[in-house]
Amino acid sequence: MQVADSDTPTTPADRTQRLYNFSAGPAVLPEQVLLEARDELPVYDHVGASIMEISHRSAAYDEVEESARRLIKKLLGLGDDWHVLFLQGGASMQFHQVPLNFLPEDGTADYVVTGRWGSKAIKEAKLIGSARVAASSEADHFAHIPPEHTWDLDPDAAYVHVTTNETVNGNQFSWDPSLDVPVVTDASSEFLSRPMDVEGYGLIYAGAQKNLGPAGVTVVLVRESFLEARKQPLPTMLDYGTHAERRFNTPPVFPIYMVEKVCRWLDELGGVEAIHTINQRKAKKVYNAIDGTDFYRGTVDPKDRSTMNVTFRLPSEELETKFIKEAEHRGLLSLKGHRSVGGIRASLYNALPEAAVDALVDFMDAFERQYG
Ligand SMILES: Cc1ncc(COP(=O)(O)O)c(C=O)c1O
């Protein structure tokens, strides 16, 4: 598989080839993983059938799921006090499941709202109980993360919910909060992109379809002591305890199988420290291209910029439309900003090759020379 040449082409990029994919999710997966899955698709490891066609109680599947769990724990340095769950319903289900389990009827939870996904999370929590905005950057269109010392925290809150990377708005926490109450984070769009200091967290959740695998599975890391604080009784499938205890029902076998492969790829590459160095370098290249000119304008305060989702504007919406179209022509896919905010968004997830970033930066330069 080859990526189309990024020099100015006279013909549109050949879409029968793998192109550079800047999609925010579902997103690019490591090519090595796709090829391995392709080779194993009809027959998985001497079981006479594909992984999708065998029992989720079989020894072969058991090993896949356990390996995925082991690798996630290894990559993040999680101790035995952490459960790794593979759930369904997307990160959106977690917006509901977290308060359902942890927000008591007579209690409150604090939410730090730094973008579209955090806004959705608190909306769901309010359906369950009393959820307060402890801090928000909505008034400045989520262009920054309110510093921790400004948060209006309730010392009796059941938890504090944050979104450590806001996929739509392009901001990212530069620290892992550690507070007097457990922190819950939606880490969907930054999971395994950097080392995490998990000390302050009670629960971390991430939809797989950005850094981890295909859509269809959501990874939930929950600390035993936090889990013990959950309400009872709960609907069986929505009780984290059910899944921490045993494999209750049929899991999303194929997405978990892919997550295992992606984690193995990452581990072989040197783990989260190694990918973090690469991710920082990739993001810096694009931010330098933005900052080096008045033609491009970043949408987020430089100290809170995301390494995963780089958001920026051009001088007009007409130029943005042209930029996206010409980029596609060159084989640079999915650079359109989220429909709620417009502009340009380049998602630079773990599996996006650095050469894709170089091609984007070259294109930005050429585009500005032509239209700037
Ligand atoms: C940070 C974040 N949270 C939640 C979601 C929603 O995920 P899902 O579509 O898996 O429910 C997304 C999706 O893009 C996201 O980026």
The ligand as an SDF file (V2000), in Angstrom:
LIG
                    3D

 16 16  0  0  0  0  0  0  0  0999 V2000
  -14.1700   13.2440   23.5730 C   0  0  0  0  0  0  0  0  0  0  0  0
  -15.3250   12.4820   23.0130 C   0  0  0  0  0  0  0  0  0  0  0  0
  -16.2670   12.0280   23.8530 N   0  0  0  0  0  0  0  0  0  0  0  0
  -17.3290   11.3320   23.4060 C   0  0  0  0  0  0  0  0  0  0  0  0
  -17.5000   11.0670   22.0660 C   0  0  0  0  0  0  0  0  0  0  0  0
  -18.7070   10.2770   21.6330 C   0  0  0  0  0  0  0  0  0  0  0  0
  -18.2850    9.0010   21.2990 O   0  0  0  0  0  0  0  0  0  0  0  0
  -19.2640    7.8750   20.7460 P   0  0  0  0  0  0  0  0  0  0  0  0
  -19.6420    8.3040   19.3830 O   0  0  0  0  0  0  0  0  0  0  0  0
  -18.3990    6.6580   20.7780 O   0  0  0  0  0  0  0  0  0  0  0  0
  -20.4190    7.7820   21.6530 O   0  0  0  0  0  0  0  0  0  0  0  0
  -16.5530   11.5150   21.1640 C   0  0  0  0  0  0  0  0  0  0  0  0
  -16.7310   11.2370   19.7300 C   0  0  0  0  0  0  0  0  0  0  0  0
  -16.1320   11.7770   18.8570 O   0  0  0  0  0  0  0  0  0  0  0  0
  -15.4430   12.2420   21.6520 C   0  0  0  0  0  0  0  0  0  0  0  0
  -14.5150   12.6920   20.8160 O   0  0  0  0  0  0  0  0  0  0  0  0
  1  2  1  0
  2  3  1  0
  2 15  2  0
  3  4  2  0
  4  5  1  0
  5  6  1  0
  5 12  2  0
  6  7  1  0
  7  8  1  0
  8  9  2  0
  8 10  1  0
  8 11  1  0
 12 13  1  0
 12 15  1  0
 13 14  2  0
 15 16  1  0
M  END
$$$$
